[in-house]
Amino acid sequence: MCVVHFYYLCTTILTTAFMATVTAFIRTTKTDKNKPVKVRFRLRDGREFQLFHKSALSVLPDRWDEKQQKIKAKILINEQERKDFNKAVSDRKDLIHSIYLQNGKTLTSELLDAEIEKALHPEKYEHPKQTFFEAFDEFLEKHPLSDVRRKNYYVTYRALRRFELYTRKASYINRNFTLTLDDVTADTLQSFSDFLKKEQILSKELPEIYKQFPGYHEQKQRGQNTVNDALKKVRTFFLWCVNNEKTENNPFRKYTIEESIYGTPYYITIDERNHLYKLDLTARPALEIQRDIFVFQCLVGCRVGDLYSLTKENVINGAIEYIARKTRDGRPVTVRVPLNSIAKEILEKYADFEGKTLFPYISEQKYNEAIKEAFTAAELVRPVVILDTVTRESVIRPLNEIASSHLARRCFIGNLYKQVKDPNLVGALSGHKEGSRAFARYREIDEDMKNELVKMLE
């Protein structure tokens, strides 16, 4: 804005302020002389512009000084009452004047009444601040998340609700504890972390809380990696809230999530996979079906969520094609895995299945149980070194006790990497993004690979 325009604007405002006048008055009738009447106000700017406002302030007509626009000085009343009333009249004049300065001659008597009401009773017009969980609901609705990730976020959401109830129950100081966006601190996050680690015990000690969550089922003690995963989800939520101006508070500025520790992924060999596939399970047809599905998963390497979404339409020109659900809402990655002879044989075996899905799936939990049963029947019980998620110590467990659907994905990735030693090529078949830190954990360098590397020095 140039200096001339700025000067003109300031002059206009000052002129308007100088010309506009606000006066207070009352109207009476013969029957009103002994009854309180309302004080009215007139805003006038020149001969052609005037607005009126009828206030809730009231006064007896014989006490009103029309010239001074206040209670007469000689009337005997309580002095404090006189001061309060006169001040209220003066304040109302100032308010009307300021509203006119903000709106100018676009103002009407109706709009003037509305603006005065807002100024006198702002609490009626303020939008109630969004609660912590209302903001979380909006986050889950608007933030781009795959169906699987959204379900995982709901797990953390419900844990936060249980944490809130637990804190109220356990606190002798703050029985009304409520999570709010502005008040979550690093200490709150640490308390939530501690709660997650001991919730297995708390669910037994405080059953009255858990009755309010009928979907809750007793879990194993959470390890630090699981706790870290929940905290990372809370951090993503807070970053979204800050970016969307719902709060300026980011408690993670003063809180560091512990480093997650992962063991070297274990997987079954091609010989073990083939031994499992050739096992005669005709006496247990239900188990045979789930064994076949597991072997097929070993041959295509998809996550169990992607496996369960496969239909016959995903079989295209001798390959399985699907969009990895974990990448669906980011940069969608179409994965194409050519089918080998065993995979085609399994597909042909279930070609007559008339369901909507590729195979007759059961729940993921029962699928994992069936995998363990199949491993036990096949006597795949070799000892495996794994990382205890709670103690973070190495422990040895038999393969049949720890087998699950994710072992199929590991079988696919581990054995492919062992053959080609190219993470990008294997990642193109597994659905991992290039440079994925998660994929890096699969690159176990076994004794055969070590021997090959050493031979390169000869």
Secondary structure, DSSP 8 states (H G I E B T S, - for coil): --HHHHHHHHHHHHHHHHH-EEEEE----GGGTTS-EEEEEEEESSSS-EEEEEEEEEE-GGGEETTTTEE-TTS---HHHHHHHHHHHHHHHHHHHHHHHHHGGG--HHHHHHHHHHHH-GGGTS-----HHHHHHHHHHHS---HHHHHHHHHHHHHHHHHHHHHHHH-SS-TT----TTT--HHHHHHHHHHHHHHHHHHHH-HHHHTT-TT--------HHHHHHHHHHHHHHHHHHHHTTS-S--GGGG---------------HHHHHHHHHS--TT-HHHHHHHHHHHHHHHH---HHHHHH--GGGEETTEEEEE-GGGTTSS--EEEEE--HHHHHHHHHTTT--SSSSS----HHHHHHHHHHHHHHTT---EEEEE-TTT--EEEEEHHHH--HHHHHHHHHHHHHHHH--HHHHHHHHT--TT-HHHHTT----HHHHHHHHHTT-
